[in-house]
Each structure stands twice: as C-alpha cells, then as structure tokens.
Amino acid sequence: MRWQHIYFDITDGVAKVTLARPEKRNVLSRALLAEIGEALGEAERTGARLLILDAEGKAFSSGGDLADPMTHAGELGTLLDAHYHPLLRRLAGLPCPTVCMVDGLVVGGACGLVLACDMVVATEKARFAFPFTQIGLIPDCGLNWLLSRIVGPVQARRLLLFGETIDGEEAYRIGMVSRLVESGALASLLPSLIASATTLDPQAVAGTKRAAALAETQTFEQSLATERELQHQAGRSARFAATLASLSNR
C-alpha cells in the first residue's frame, strides 16, 4: 500500500515504523492509526525479528485527534474500541521485540502507544505529558493499566490525576524509560540493538513475551504452569537442539 502518514520498511528482518506527519505533530488520526496497524500486520506476516517505532519532527506525537468528528460527537468510547484498542493489542501482542525511540514530546494517548512497546529509549529532549484531567477526560489507550504496572500505582496516580509532564530523565528514573541517551545518539544505538535482537531465537522470544503477559494476571501457581507448558515447547525447538549439540561436541 502507499503510506501517507508513516514510513515503513523491513530490511534483514528488522521492521521500522516512523510516524511521518511532523507538520501535524504526528497526531493520532484514524488514518495514521490504520497505517500503523497495517505495518504491524505486515511485520508479523513477514516474520520480523525486531520492530522499531519512532517519529519525525520535534513531537513524537501530540496524542489523540481532537478534531475528529467522532470526538466532537462524544463518541470517544466507540473511537477507542474501533481504532485505538485494536492497534494497542496488536502492538503489545507482536511476537518479536519492539523498541520505541523517543526524542521529543509525547502527549496523552500516544504515551500508551509508546509504553505498549517492550523497550523505550529516550533522550533528554523527550517529554511525556498526561493532560487528560486538564481537558475533561480520563486517561485512555491502556495507560491506567500500563503506567501503574510500569512505574507503580503511586507514581501513576501522580502523573494521571494531576496531568503532569515529565522529561526523559525523570521518566528514566521512575522506570518508564528503559534507556536514556543523548539527543543525536539514537541512530548510533540502533546497530547494537539490531545485532542483539536478531540473534535471539524467535520461538523463545514469543514464549517469553507470552509468559510475561500472562503473569500480569496469573497467580504464582498459574505462572509456574505457564512456564512449564512454554518451556516444554521450547525444549523441543531446533535452536535448543543445536545448543545441546554444540555442548556435546566440545
């Protein structure tokens, strides 16, 4: 398809999705969300080993599209259910590692898009804003679930209730960001991330992500049962068989 709102490329098993409407501050329009969803589907269909999400311009994304007719009609629940939630589920459920690179402002629901990734790399120019209660809305795009689990309920309530904006350094300090790098260093970090991710066994990665996702709602005993099932499958994989063979040849 012709991408009008994003850039998308898959090279050597690495998929890259770049939000490409900087003149609109990469607002999460329905068209942009649809293209991201199509790109994620293509990444999964082609067996991508790593997905990188980034954005052009000074703002990663200004968040939800307040000019959308559905927003003005008060159909926010319908909008979320039809356009935002399917994308968040697809992103969180990708079997490969996902890395989000943030070098600017992220507002509102776009923070949910960022935090649905497995790793967030940010610079000191990054800003994360949660203005929901200031404009008469509640946090959405999975933030009520994601943020509490990532930074803890105390920090999550502070950010979401009071509509705070934090910089990349504070986001790193409280655990929202996996790595903090200097602005301009994001590109130089990519080769090592790519090299690391593309050496991992895809089945083991998918199993690890599934176990971690299920553990969020499981008891300890249930999590142990999940581990047993997934490890039983992993123990019969080609990669593990090769590992055992290499050990026996030493």
CORSUL-V419077 format. One line per field, one symbol per residue. burial: b if it has 9 or more other C-alpha atoms within 8 Angstrom, else e. Layout:
# CORSUL-V419077
burial->???
This chain:
# CORSUL-V419077
burial->eeeebbbbebeebbbbbbbbbbeebbbbbeebbbbbbebbbebbeeebbbbbbbbbbbbbbbbbbeeeebbbeebeeebbbebbbbbbebbbebbbbbbbbbbbbbbbbbbbbbbbbbbbbbbbbbbbbbbbbeeeeebbbbbbebbbeebbbebbbbbbebbbbbbbbebbebbbbbebbebeebeeeeeeebeebbeeebebbbbebebeebbeebeeeebeebbeebeeebeebeebbeeeeeeeee
